[in-house]
Amino acid sequence: MDNVVYLDFKAKELENLKKGTKTMIIRGAMGRKLPYGRVDISDVLYFIENNGDGLVKGKAVVENVFNSEKLAKEQSIELVEQNQNKLQLNSGLIKRFAGKRYLVLISIKDFEEIKPFKIDRSEYGNMDDWLPVGNIDKVKIDD
């Protein structure tokens, strides 16, 4: 399964992936929402920044996935802190995810920069920052 994953531009998430200092992606919510329970080992993640350019610029393979049970606020904060060395979150992202009831921690491997391309988001809602596209070629827009 291919997934398109939006990264925080201000937090330099893509830059940290390129440097190899970031090896884990996090998502969290008060309920079980995407990608909770929908990501498997060996899925491919395609990375796009939330800076409006709409270009997919990198990809990586899922090495491991942790879907939390319902967490108390303290447990959630602790889980984020324990993995901060792999997550490399800035204070804004720590604030966004620490304390959420459900966390998904995704370890990645084999990150590579790719020739940037645009995707067709028409089948997905506006607010989604995680798009389970199935096959990337279905949404890839060739120049």
N, C-alpha and C positions, 0 to 999 in steps of 0.2 A: 504494500500500500504506500503510495506517495502522499505526502502532506506538504502544504505550503504554510510556512510558519512566519508570522510577522515578528520582527525583532525591534527593540526599542533603540531608535537612532541616538537619542540624547545619552543613553547609557552606554553607547559604543559597543553594543552586544556583538554585532558582526565583526567589528575590529578585533574584539577579544577572542572570537572564534578563530579568526585568521591567525592571530598570534599564538593560539593554542593555550591561552590562559583560561578560557571558558570552555568547559567540556560537558556542561549540563544545561538543559533548558527546563524552565519551570512554568507551570500554569497553575492557577488556583482560583477557587470560587467558593461561595457559600453553599452551593449545591453541586451535584455532579454534572458539570458541563464539559464540552469538548476541551481537551482531548481525552478526558477521563475514561479509562477502559477501552479506548479506541486505537491505541498505539501499541505496536508489537515490536519485539526485537527483529532487526533486519529491515524494518520499514525505512524508507528514505525520506528525509526532511529537506525541503527546499526553502532557502531563507530569503526573505524580502524585508527591507527596512520600512518603518512607518514614517518615512520622510517625504512621501508623496511622489517619488519618482517611479514607483510601480515596477521596479526591476528586481527579478530574482537574481541573486548574485553568488549564491553558494549552496552547497549541499553536503549532507553528512548522513551516516547510517546510524540507526538506533542500536545502541549496544545493550542498554538495560532500561527498564521502565518500572517506576514505583508509583502505584496509585494508592494514596493513603486511605485509611478508614476515616470515619468522621473524627476530626481532631478538635480538642479544646484549643482555645486561643494560644495558651502557653505552649502546648505541644507543637502547634503550627509554627510559632515563632522559633522554637528550638530547632525544628527540622530545617528551616531556612538557614539559621545560623550555623548548624552543623555542616551544611553543604555549600556555604558561601564561597569557600576556596575554589569550588568547581563552577559555581553559578556566576560569580563576579558581578553581583547586582549593585547598582548605585542606590543611594538612600531612597530615591523615589520608588524604585522597584521593590526594595525591601518592604517599604510601607504598603505597597500594593498587594504583595503576596503573603507576607508574614501575618498570621492571624486568621487566614482563611480556613474554613472547615475542611475543605478537600484540596489536597495538593497533588500534582502530578510532577514527578521528577524524572527527566529523561536524559540518560547519559548517552553521549554520542561519540562516534569514532570516524576516522577517515574523512574529516572535513576537507573540502576542496573548493577553491574558487572556480566559478564556471562563467562561460560567456553569458553576460546578462541578457535576459529576455523578459518580455511582459507576459502577463496571464489574463485570461478572460474570467472576470469575477462575477459575471452576470447570473450564475446559478447560486450564488452565495449571498448571505445577508451583509449589510453594510458594516456591522460591528464585529464580525468574526475576525479574530486574529489567528485562527487555526483552521485551515481548510483541508479536510480529508478528500483529496481530489481523485483517489484511486490510481489513475495513470496520469503522470504529468503531461503527457502529450495531448490529453483531452483538453487541457486549459492553456497550453502554451500557444502564444501568438507568434507566428514566424514573421519576421520583418519582410 
